Amino acid sequence: MMRTNWRGCKEWANEGVPITTTSDEACKMFDAVLSQYVGWYEDSSLGGIENSINKMVDADQDFVLGHVVKNGIKLSGLSTNMEVNLEFRETINYMLDIAKKQAISDREKKHVSAVALWAEGKLTQACEIWEEILIKTPTDMLALKFAHDCYFCLSSHQQMRDSVARVLPFWKTSLPLYGYLLGMHAFGLEETHLYDEAEKQAKKALEINKHDGWATHALSHVYEMTGQHVKGLDFMSSTENDWKVCGLTACHNYWHYGLYHIEQGNFEDAFRLFENEIGKRSLQSKSTMEIVNSVSFLYRIRFEGVPVKEKLYDFYEVCKNHLDDHVLGFNDVHYMMACLGVDDAKSARNFKDSIKEFIRCGKGDTRDAMNTVGLDMCEAFTAYENQQFSDAVNIIYPKRYQIVKLGGSNAQRDVFNLFIIHAALKSDDKKHQNLARMLISERDCLKANSPLTSRLKAKLYNTSY
């Protein structure tokens, strides 16, 4: 159920979310851009989200909120920042300049300030401003979506859940984009381990719109984290034609689909899905989040003893173009994994130096995360690749509960949990062998009936599997 009836200036004002522009067409294209962004799809009748943005800006070159959504979507791609992209810095400065020259609302001024903070890497401060907007205007979907995305980057899971829960009572079911609200809430519930509630909310969203890719995503997380892998496979395969139309999240949903195969030990099926969908789509889009997810996917298979070096090269080639970005800690660690995975020790060393310089001179939430745990994570992976397994454990295990600060979801960060277990298993320190046993037991308690955990147990006791 994709929208086609876009709201003009009058409609936005009637809904209590007035927009400052003299162009009704700009307002309508703003709605089209927002709808595609929230719904994770490209409207082919409009030429996709990028063309919709161009149409919006062409209709009113000085449309402040238009530049806000344009810049925010650019930032949500996690592939650039103002420090390394001077052209993007100019677009942010242009947004700030036109905002000063126009008589815009206080809400719109706050939107400008929040995106400017986001561009500076200050996501926590940006979220505080979006929450201020939502207190007065709880149906401002742009503020809600931007906050949702930044909470995800910060791994602020409770905030991601509660941000949506607070505004839900103010949304009439007849309001455009209402169904997507439920999918967003479902994801927040899932990330805070409220799996039954998350499943119910995701299914409600899918009853409203079976093409809701984010609700599908939330439900796939539920099945992954609760060990219902067969159910997850059935769900993803039976609804594939519904969610794959959401091109902006289809690759990621295929990634979740593939995780079920890895969990089950079906590596041939996992590779087939990787070749046909996950890897292929991520290389086509060059989305940094999908590229690092591909690296993660291959590393999970690598931990199982399956060679993946040759498959890593294409993704490494994309990663090496972003080694000085430092947009998200989760991404940076995966860039290091890509360098190490193809034995590019020189790039790994240079990247480590870049991280240290970023920590010394940078600012913002990602800088703090890399200083707290990100650099250590990279050092631990380096030690592991150098067969120094005991060092890898000693470096990262004491900071295990800080890894969440790198960003991403619980399912995405599970690759780091697996890394620590495998490092402990390979360590020649008897204490680490005991630690591996305890970590595997812990994993067993969190997710019962896990074939992957059973394989780890077998490895621990040196039996075949």
N, C-alpha and C positions, 0 to 999 in steps of 0.2 A: 504494500500500500504506500506508494510514493506520492507526494503532494504535487499538485499542479496549479492550485489556486493561491497565488501569492498575495500577501497583504501590502496594501499601499499605506500612505501616511495616515489616512483617516482610520483605517482598521487598527493600526498599531496604537494610535491615540485612544481609541475606544477600549482597547484592552488594558489601558493603564501603563503602556510602555511607549510613550511618545518619542519620535525620532526627529532630530533636527536636520532637515533638508528640504529644499524647494522642489525636489524631483520625486514624483510619485514612482517613476521607473527605478530610481536608485533604491527607494524603499522596498519595492517588490524584489529587486535583485538581491538586496540584503537578506530578505526572507529566504530566497532560493539558496543563497550561500550558506546561511545558518542551518537550513534544513538538511542540506547535503553533508555539512560538517557534523551535525548531531547524529544524522542517520548513517554516516559512514558510506555514502554511495555517491556515484557520479550520475547526474541527470543528463542523459545523452541528448535530450531535446534542447538543452541549453549549452551543450558542448562541454559538460563537466563542470567541476567546481572552479577550476582556474579560469575558464572562459566566463563563468558567471561573475567572478570577481572583477574581471576586466570590464564586463558590461555595467556592473554596479558603479565602478569608478568613472567610466566614460560618461555615465548619466549625470554625475556630479563629481567633478574633480576634487572638490573641497569637502566632500561628505566625510565628516569626522568619524562617525561610527563605522562607516565603510572602511576607512583606513585602519580602524581598531581591529575589526574582524579579519581584514587582510593580513595584518601583521601578526595577530594572534595565531592564525592558522599556520603562518610561516614558522612561528616559534614551536607550535605543536608538532611539527615535523622532526624536531630534535636533530637538525642537521646544520645549524648555523647559529651564530651570535654576533653581537656588534663588535666584539674584539677582533674577530678574524674576517668579518665581512663588512667592508666599508660602505658598500652600496646599501646594505641593509641598515646600517647606522643612519644613512641619509634618509631612508624611508621613515625610520622612527622619528628623526628630527623634523621631518616634514609634517608628520602627524601632530607632533607637539606644537609646531608653529601655527598650523591652521586652527588648532584647538584654542590657542590664545587669541586669535583674531576674530573668533565667532562667538555669538551669544548662545552658547550651548547650555544644556541643563546640567545641574550638579551631578546627576547620575552619569551623564556622558563624560563629564570631566574626570570622574572617578575611573571610568573605563580607560580613558587615555593614560592616567597615572598608573593604573594596574599593569597595562601592557608594557609601558615603559620600564617598570620595575622587573617584569618578566624578562624583558630584553637584556637587562643588566644581570640576570641570573638570580634575582631576589624573589623567588617563587613564593616563599612563605609570606612576605610582605604583600605581594600581589594578591594572594588569597584572602588576606585580611580585608583588603579593599573590596573585592568581589562579595565577600560576606556582608560588608556594610551596605552594598547595593541591594543585596537580597533581603535584608531586613526591611527596607522601605519598598522594594519592588520584587516580591518573591516569584513573580512570573517572568523575570528577565532571564531567559534561557541562555543568552550569551554569557552572562556572569556565571551562571550555574555550570555551564559546559567548560568554560575556561578554568574555573576552580576545580572541577572534576579532573581535568587533564593534569593540572599541576599537582593536585593531591596524589595522583597516580605516580608522577615523577618523584615526588617526595616520599612515596610509600606511607603517606598519612592516611591509613585505611579507615580509621574511625572518623576522621574529618570528612573523607570522601562519602562515607555512608550517611553521616548525620547532616551534611550539607543538603543532600536531597531530601532526607526525612523531614527537615524543618519546613521546607516549602511545599511539600506534597498537599497538605490540607488547603492550600490557597489556589491550587490548580483545578479548574473545572475539567471534567473529562472531555468536554467539547473543544477545549483549546488546542490549536495546532501543536504538534510535537508532544502531546501529553504521554502517549505510549512510551516514547523514548525515555521519559522520566523514570518509568518503572524499571526499565532495563539498567539504567544507571544506578538506581537504588539497589537492584539485585546484585550488581557487581560489588558495591560497597558492603552489602550484607555478607556476601561470600568471602570477601577478603578479611572480614572480622569473624570468620568461622561460624556464622549463623546460617548454616547450609540449608536447613529446612525452609527457613523464611526466604532465603535467596532463591531457592527452586520455585517456590510459589510465586514470587514476584516476577521472576523471569518468564514463567509460563503465562502469567497474566499479560505481560507485555507482548508475548508472541501470539496470544489470542487476539489482541488488537491489531497486530501487524506481524505476519509470519516472516516478513523480510527484515525484521529488526536484527541486524547483525550483532549489535552490542548485547542484546538480551540473549541471543544464541551463545555469544562469547561467555556471558555470565554463567549460563547453564552448563557449558562445557567445563568451566572451572569447577563447578559443584561436583560433577561426575569424576573429574580428575582428583580433586582433593579428598573425596570420600571413598576412593578406591572402586568406584562403579565403572570400570573401564569398558566392560562389555556393553553396558547400557549406554555409555558415552559413544562408543563406536556405532551402535545402532541409531542413536539420535543424530549424530553428525552425517551418517550416510543417508538416512531417510529424509533429512531436511536439506541436503546439500544444494538442491536447485533453488531453495528459498533464500539461503544466506549467501550463496556465492555471487549474487547480484550486487551485494554491497562490496564493491571493488576496493574500498579503502580499508576494509578489515577482513576481506576474504582470505588473504594470505595468512593472517594471524589465526583465523579460525581453522584453516588447514593445518597450521602448526599444532594447534591443540588436538586436532584429529590425529595427527602423526604421533603425538605423545602417547596416546592410547596404544598404538602399535608398539612403541618402544617399551612401554610398561609390560605388555604381554610377551615381549621377546620376539615379536614378529618383525625382524629387521629388514627382511626382503620387502614386506609391505610398507615399512617406514621409508625405505630408500625409494620405492616406487612413487610414493606420495611426495617425497622430497623432490625428486627429479621432475615430476609432472606438474606440481603445484607450488610448493613452498619455496624451493630454491629458484625455480623459474620466475615466479611472480616477484620475489624480492630483488632479483637481478634486473628485472624489467623496470621496476619502480625506483630502485636504488634507495628506497626508504631505509634510513639508518636503523630504525627499530626492527624492521623485517630482516635486514642484513644481520644484525647481531642475534636475532632469534634463530636465523639459519646457522650461525656459528655455534650457538648453544645447542641446537638440535644435533649437529654433527658431533660435538663434544660428548653429549650424552651417549651416543652410539659408540664413540671412541672409548669411553669408560668401560664399555662392555667387551672391549678387546677387538673391535672391528676397525680396520684401517680406514681413515677418512682424509688423510693428508691431501690427496689429489683433488678431492671434492672441495676442500677448504680454499684452494687458490683463488677462485673467482671472487669469493667473498672477502678475502684478504685484500684483493686489488681495490675493492670499494672502501674497505676500512682504512687503508693507508692514506686515503685522501682526507680523512677526518681526524688525524692524530693530534692536531692542534686545536680542535674545536672545543673540547671539554664542556659539552653541553649537559651531559648526564653521566653520573658515575657508573651506572649500570652499563652504559655503552662503552665507556672508556675501558672497563675491565675486559669486555668482550673484544675490543680492538686489540688489547694485549694478547688475549687468547688466540686471536687470528694470527698475529705475528709469530707467536710461539708455535702454533700448530703447523705452520709451514716452514719452521726452522729459520725464520729471518731474525737472527739474533741482533743484527745491527739496527733494524727498525725497532725492535723491542727496547734496546738500550736508548735509542734516541727518543722513543716515546716516553720512557721512564723519566728522562731528563725534562721533557716537555711538561709532564705531570708535576714534577718538582718545581719547575718555574711557575706553573699555574698556581700551585699552592702558595708559593712565595709572593707572587704579585697579583693574583686574581682575587675575586670577591664573589660572594653569593653562596647559595645553598650547595651547589655542586662542588665548589672549592672546599667548603667545610667537610663535605662527605668524603672527598678524596683525601683530605688531610687526616680525617678520623680513621678511615678504614680502606679507602679505595687503593691508595698506594701500597698498603700492606697486602691487599688482595693480589695486586699485580706482582709483588715480590714473591708471594706464596706460589703463584702459578709458575713463575720463573724458576723457583727452586724445584718444583715438581718436574718441570721439563728437563732440568739438569740432574734428575735422579736423586735429588736431595730431599727425600720424602719427609724425613724427620724434621728438617728445617721448615718445610712447607707447613706442617702441622703446628710447629711452635710459633710460626709467624702469625697465622690466621686464627687458630682455635681460640686464643684468649679474647679475640675481638669478634667472635662468631655472632654475638647478639647485636653487634653494630652494623652488620652487613645490610640490614634492612634500609639503612640510610642511603644506600646506593640507588634506590628507586626500583620501580618495576613491581610486578605482582608476586604473590607467594609462589605460584607455579613457576614463574620465570626464574626467581632466585633459587629454586630448588637445585639448579645445576651447581650452585656453590655448596649446598649441603652434600651433594654427591661427591664433589671434589674433595671435601674434607674427609669423608669416609674412605675414599679410594687412597688418599694420601696416607691416612692412618693405617690402612690395610697393607700398604707397600712399605711402610716405615720399618726399620730394623730395631726400633725402640719398643721393648715389651710393653711399656706403659701405653704406647700408642695402639698396640694390638688390643689391649683392654679397652681403650677409648673407642676403637672401631666397633667392638662388640656392644658397647653401651649405646653408641649412636645408632646402630642398626636396631637395637631393641627399642630405642626411642622412636625410631621411624615406624616400627611395627605397631606401636601403640597409637600413633597418629593416623595411620592408614592400614587398616586390617586387610587381609587377603590380597596383598600386593605381590605379584609375581617378581617384580623388580627387587623388592626387599628379600624375597626368598632366594634370589640369585646372589644377593650380597651375603646372605647367611651361608650359602654354599661355598662362596669364595672364602669367607672367614674360616670355615672348617676344612678348606682344601678338598672339597668334594666336587665331582663333575656336575655340570648343569647345562 
